[in-house]
């Protein structure tokens, strides 16, 4: 009985300490900015329910695929949420990329992986690979946001990931405010496979945070598909509302 009471006291102290920390350093939802309840993590329950999901992982003819028709022979493309200027998903991505919150990528990746795991279009993925960030930019930001998403996906899908075999060989300017053609010119020939044996004959799931024109994903896929036996599918956290 004494042990049980002691255990209850520890739990009570931990709860009070958590309440104190929330008061001093309030945890806020990465999407809406409201304070999180103790049982909530990263994103509040309301946003988890109402963020605009695409459900593209269920649709073999979803609009994202049309971005790559006649350009590269990819297997499947999907995104978790719709991305519009000023919506909560944009805030989510902004927090992930620029506000030093890598846990957002891991958390969303885990959640999205649960959806992808049930989709027949992603049932034979062998390896998950992030769109690489050049080392210079990675040092400035502290992490590659796509790698954080990949870690989460790998955890819930039970599929290994590789962050070293495929690299960005040259730093590029931000894609923001560039036209579709300018985006393509900015990223083409900027990626390379430095360990072909690790990706040979694999179905690779290529991952980025956002798909807009598809230029970055296309540039990456061109390089990956040049390797023997490689197939490529793509996912992102968000995509423009097509």
KENU-521154 format. One record per residue (C-alpha): residue in three letters; residue number from 1; x, y, z. Coordinates in steps of 0.02 Angstrom, whole numbers. Layout:
# KENU-521154
{ronu 'ala'; NUM; {X; Y; Z}}
...
END
This chain:
# KENU-521154
{ronu 'unk'; 1; {0; 0; 0}}
{ronu 'unk'; 2; {144; 116; 42}}
{ronu 'unk'; 3; {223; 84; -129}}
{ronu 'unk'; 4; {58; 124; -215}}
{ronu 'unk'; 5; {41; 287; -119}}
{ronu 'unk'; 6; {220; 335; -160}}
{ronu 'unk'; 7; {186; 300; -343}}
{ronu 'unk'; 8; {32; 410; -339}}
{ronu 'unk'; 9; {132; 549; -259}}
{ronu 'unk'; 10; {263; 539; -397}}
{ronu 'unk'; 11; {128; 548; -530}}
{ronu 'unk'; 12; {48; 698; -443}}
{ronu 'unk'; 13; {216; 788; -432}}
{ronu 'unk'; 14; {251; 754; -615}}
{ronu 'unk'; 15; {80; 822; -663}}
{ronu 'unk'; 16; {104; 978; -558}}
{ronu 'unk'; 17; {277; 1005; -632}}
{ronu 'unk'; 18; {206; 987; -808}}
{ronu 'unk'; 19; {71; 1114; -766}}
{ronu 'unk'; 20; {203; 1233; -699}}
{ronu 'unk'; 21; {310; 1217; -856}}
{ronu 'unk'; 22; {157; 1246; -966}}
{ronu 'unk'; 23; {123; 1404; -868}}
{ronu 'unk'; 24; {300; 1471; -887}}
{ronu 'unk'; 25; {335; 1399; -1060}}
{ronu 'unk'; 26; {165; 1364; -1137}}
{ronu 'unk'; 27; {160; 1231; -1270}}
{ronu 'unk'; 28; {65; 1293; -1421}}
{ronu 'unk'; 29; {-13; 1211; -1572}}
{ronu 'unk'; 30; {103; 1223; -1723}}
{ronu 'unk'; 31; {-45; 1254; -1836}}
{ronu 'unk'; 32; {-158; 1378; -1744}}
{ronu 'unk'; 33; {-48; 1441; -1601}}
{ronu 'unk'; 34; {-173; 1398; -1463}}
{ronu 'unk'; 35; {-111; 1322; -1301}}
{ronu 'unk'; 36; {-102; 1132; -1302}}
{ronu 'unk'; 37; {-185; 1026; -1168}}
{ronu 'unk'; 38; {-76; 901; -1075}}
{ronu 'unk'; 39; {-133; 754; -1182}}
{ronu 'unk'; 40; {-99; 847; -1346}}
{ronu 'unk'; 41; {66; 847; -1439}}
{ronu 'unk'; 42; {127; 972; -1569}}
{ronu 'unk'; 43; {-46; 998; -1649}}
{ronu 'unk'; 44; {-208; 1023; -1553}}
{ronu 'unk'; 45; {-353; 902; -1570}}
{ronu 'unk'; 46; {-460; 1030; -1663}}
{ronu 'unk'; 47; {-327; 1058; -1797}}
{ronu 'unk'; 48; {-292; 872; -1815}}
{ronu 'unk'; 49; {-475; 850; -1856}}
{ronu 'unk'; 50; {-498; 1002; -1968}}
{ronu 'unk'; 51; {-334; 1027; -2063}}
{ronu 'unk'; 52; {-376; 1002; -2248}}
{ronu 'unk'; 53; {-321; 825; -2293}}
{ronu 'unk'; 54; {-304; 780; -2478}}
{ronu 'unk'; 55; {-330; 591; -2466}}
{ronu 'unk'; 56; {-226; 581; -2626}}
{ronu 'unk'; 57; {-148; 419; -2562}}
{ronu 'unk'; 58; {-313; 334; -2607}}
{ronu 'unk'; 59; {-327; 407; -2783}}
{ronu 'unk'; 60; {-223; 335; -2926}}
{ronu 'unk'; 61; {-274; 484; -3033}}
{ronu 'unk'; 62; {-249; 623; -2907}}
{ronu 'unk'; 63; {-205; 798; -2972}}
{ronu 'unk'; 64; {-24; 792; -2912}}
{ronu 'unk'; 65; {16; 655; -3037}}
{ronu 'unk'; 66; {-24; 772; -3181}}
{ronu 'unk'; 67; {126; 881; -3132}}
{ronu 'unk'; 68; {240; 742; -3192}}
{ronu 'unk'; 69; {147; 671; -3342}}
{ronu 'unk'; 70; {261; 659; -3493}}
{ronu 'unk'; 71; {412; 710; -3389}}
{ronu 'unk'; 72; {462; 565; -3277}}
{ronu 'unk'; 73; {391; 390; -3251}}
{ronu 'unk'; 74; {347; 396; -3067}}
{ronu 'unk'; 75; {239; 267; -2978}}
{ronu 'unk'; 76; {131; 375; -2863}}
{ronu 'unk'; 77; {124; 549; -2785}}
{ronu 'unk'; 78; {30; 606; -2631}}
{ronu 'unk'; 79; {23; 744; -2501}}
{ronu 'unk'; 80; {-54; 745; -2328}}
{ronu 'unk'; 81; {-131; 920; -2328}}
{ronu 'unk'; 82; {-185; 1057; -2447}}
{ronu 'unk'; 83; {-76; 1212; -2438}}
{ronu 'unk'; 84; {-147; 1386; -2467}}
{ronu 'unk'; 85; {-73; 1555; -2429}}
{ronu 'unk'; 86; {-124; 1606; -2254}}
{ronu 'unk'; 87; {-200; 1440; -2201}}
{ronu 'unk'; 88; {-149; 1339; -2049}}
{ronu 'unk'; 89; {-48; 1217; -2154}}
{ronu 'unk'; 90; {61; 1360; -2214}}
{ronu 'unk'; 91; {91; 1408; -2033}}
{ronu 'unk'; 92; {133; 1228; -1992}}
{ronu 'unk'; 93; {265; 1220; -2129}}
{ronu 'unk'; 94; {334; 1390; -2079}}
{ronu 'unk'; 95; {355; 1331; -1899}}
{ronu 'unk'; 96; {443; 1173; -1959}}
{ronu 'unk'; 97; {564; 1260; -2077}}
{ronu 'unk'; 98; {604; 1426; -1995}}
{ronu 'unk'; 99; {559; 1419; -1810}}
{ronu 'unk'; 100; {676; 1280; -1752}}
{ronu 'unk'; 101; {537; 1152; -1725}}
{ronu 'unk'; 102; {599; 990; -1805}}
{ronu 'unk'; 103; {480; 889; -1695}}
{ronu 'unk'; 104; {338; 950; -1808}}
{ronu 'unk'; 105; {410; 852; -1954}}
{ronu 'unk'; 106; {432; 693; -1852}}
{ronu 'unk'; 107; {258; 705; -1778}}
{ronu 'unk'; 108; {168; 736; -1944}}
{ronu 'unk'; 109; {274; 604; -2030}}
{ronu 'unk'; 110; {218; 475; -1902}}
{ronu 'unk'; 111; {36; 521; -1927}}
{ronu 'unk'; 112; {46; 520; -2116}}
{ronu 'unk'; 113; {139; 355; -2116}}
{ronu 'unk'; 114; {-12; 273; -2035}}
{ronu 'unk'; 115; {-117; 326; -2184}}
{ronu 'unk'; 116; {12; 276; -2315}}
{ronu 'unk'; 117; {37; 107; -2233}}
{ronu 'unk'; 118; {-144; 63; -2274}}
{ronu 'unk'; 119; {-130; 119; -2455}}
{ronu 'unk'; 120; {-96; -14; -2588}}
{ronu 'unk'; 121; {2; 116; -2688}}
{ronu 'unk'; 122; {137; 122; -2555}}
{ronu 'unk'; 123; {137; -59; -2500}}
{ronu 'unk'; 124; {301; -109; -2584}}
{ronu 'unk'; 125; {411; 39; -2536}}
{ronu 'unk'; 126; {589; -21; -2497}}
{ronu 'unk'; 127; {674; 138; -2440}}
{ronu 'unk'; 128; {624; 315; -2388}}
{ronu 'unk'; 129; {736; 457; -2446}}
{ronu 'unk'; 130; {720; 644; -2408}}
{ronu 'unk'; 131; {749; 781; -2535}}
{ronu 'unk'; 132; {925; 832; -2483}}
{ronu 'unk'; 133; {970; 1000; -2411}}
{ronu 'unk'; 134; {1143; 1069; -2451}}
{ronu 'unk'; 135; {1262; 1059; -2304}}
{ronu 'unk'; 136; {1282; 1248; -2298}}
{ronu 'unk'; 137; {1096; 1278; -2277}}
{ronu 'unk'; 138; {1079; 1129; -2160}}
{ronu 'unk'; 139; {1209; 1204; -2043}}
{ronu 'unk'; 140; {1116; 1370; -2041}}
{ronu 'unk'; 141; {945; 1290; -2010}}
{ronu 'unk'; 142; {1012; 1154; -1896}}
{ronu 'unk'; 143; {920; 1012; -1984}}
{ronu 'unk'; 144; {841; 960; -2147}}
{ronu 'unk'; 145; {652; 972; -2124}}
{ronu 'unk'; 146; {625; 831; -2251}}
{ronu 'unk'; 147; {735; 716; -2146}}
{ronu 'unk'; 148; {625; 749; -1995}}
{ronu 'unk'; 149; {471; 698; -2095}}
{ronu 'unk'; 150; {563; 543; -2157}}
{ronu 'unk'; 151; {604; 490; -1979}}
{ronu 'unk'; 152; {421; 497; -1934}}
{ronu 'unk'; 153; {366; 404; -2090}}
{ronu 'unk'; 154; {495; 269; -2061}}
{ronu 'unk'; 155; {438; 246; -1882}}
{ronu 'unk'; 156; {254; 218; -1922}}
{ronu 'unk'; 157; {276; 128; -2089}}
{ronu 'unk'; 158; {413; 12; -2027}}
{ronu 'unk'; 159; {523; 51; -2178}}
{ronu 'unk'; 160; {708; 99; -2170}}
{ronu 'unk'; 161; {769; 270; -2226}}
{ronu 'unk'; 162; {931; 335; -2302}}
{ronu 'unk'; 163; {992; 514; -2282}}
{ronu 'unk'; 164; {1169; 494; -2353}}
{ronu 'unk'; 165; {1163; 403; -2521}}
{ronu 'unk'; 166; {1073; 544; -2613}}
{ronu 'unk'; 167; {1140; 720; -2592}}
{ronu 'unk'; 168; {1121; 899; -2653}}
{ronu 'unk'; 169; {1288; 934; -2734}}
{ronu 'unk'; 170; {1266; 1122; -2751}}
{ronu 'unk'; 171; {1178; 1252; -2646}}
{ronu 'unk'; 172; {1029; 1336; -2728}}
{ronu 'unk'; 173; {931; 1495; -2698}}
{ronu 'unk'; 174; {760; 1483; -2617}}
{ronu 'unk'; 175; {619; 1430; -2733}}
{ronu 'unk'; 176; {500; 1560; -2659}}
{ronu 'unk'; 177; {433; 1686; -2785}}
{ronu 'unk'; 178; {511; 1595; -2932}}
{ronu 'unk'; 179; {410; 1546; -3086}}
{ronu 'unk'; 180; {393; 1364; -3134}}
{ronu 'unk'; 181; {531; 1378; -3264}}
{ronu 'unk'; 182; {644; 1473; -3144}}
{ronu 'unk'; 183; {616; 1339; -3011}}
{ronu 'unk'; 184; {669; 1203; -3134}}
{ronu 'unk'; 185; {824; 1299; -3188}}
{ronu 'unk'; 186; {867; 1327; -3005}}
{ronu 'unk'; 187; {870; 1143; -2958}}
{ronu 'unk'; 188; {914; 1042; -3114}}
{ronu 'unk'; 189; {1082; 955; -3107}}
{ronu 'unk'; 190; {1101; 998; -2923}}
{ronu 'unk'; 191; {1078; 821; -2853}}
{ronu 'unk'; 192; {1179; 662; -2863}}
{ronu 'unk'; 193; {1184; 482; -2800}}
{ronu 'unk'; 194; {1346; 451; -2708}}
{ronu 'unk'; 195; {1309; 271; -2656}}
{ronu 'unk'; 196; {1217; 182; -2799}}
{ronu 'unk'; 197; {1224; 11; -2717}}
{ronu 'unk'; 198; {1113; 72; -2575}}
{ronu 'unk'; 199; {970; 118; -2692}}
{ronu 'unk'; 200; {994; -7; -2833}}
{ronu 'unk'; 201; {833; -100; -2882}}
{ronu 'unk'; 202; {732; -17; -2744}}
{ronu 'unk'; 203; {562; 67; -2743}}
{ronu 'unk'; 204; {606; 233; -2662}}
{ronu 'unk'; 205; {486; 348; -2572}}
{ronu 'unk'; 206; {552; 524; -2603}}
{ronu 'unk'; 207; {496; 649; -2471}}
{ronu 'unk'; 208; {487; 839; -2460}}
{ronu 'unk'; 209; {390; 962; -2353}}
{ronu 'unk'; 210; {290; 1047; -2492}}
{ronu 'unk'; 211; {251; 1013; -2675}}
{ronu 'unk'; 212; {206; 1167; -2777}}
{ronu 'unk'; 213; {263; 1157; -2959}}
{ronu 'unk'; 214; {349; 989; -2931}}
{ronu 'unk'; 215; {515; 1053; -2999}}
{ronu 'unk'; 216; {622; 997; -2852}}
{ronu 'unk'; 217; {543; 824; -2845}}
{ronu 'unk'; 218; {562; 807; -3034}}
{ronu 'unk'; 219; {747; 853; -3028}}
{ronu 'unk'; 220; {777; 726; -2889}}
{ronu 'unk'; 221; {678; 589; -2975}}
{ronu 'unk'; 222; {775; 612; -3138}}
{ronu 'unk'; 223; {936; 572; -3046}}
{ronu 'unk'; 224; {866; 427; -2945}}
{ronu 'unk'; 225; {781; 345; -3094}}
{ronu 'unk'; 226; {945; 344; -3189}}
{ronu 'unk'; 227; {1007; 211; -3068}}
{ronu 'unk'; 228; {982; 27; -3108}}
{ronu 'unk'; 229; {810; -42; -3066}}
{ronu 'unk'; 230; {753; 108; -2964}}
{ronu 'unk'; 231; {569; 156; -2953}}
{ronu 'unk'; 232; {510; 316; -2871}}
{ronu 'unk'; 233; {354; 370; -2778}}
{ronu 'unk'; 234; {336; 539; -2692}}
{ronu 'unk'; 235; {249; 613; -2542}}
{ronu 'unk'; 236; {249; 780; -2453}}
{ronu 'unk'; 237; {166; 855; -2301}}
{ronu 'unk'; 238; {76; 984; -2407}}
{ronu 'unk'; 239; {33; 1026; -2587}}
{ronu 'unk'; 240; {-42; 1176; -2672}}
{ronu 'unk'; 241; {-232; 1166; -2691}}
{ronu 'unk'; 242; {-256; 1100; -2869}}
END
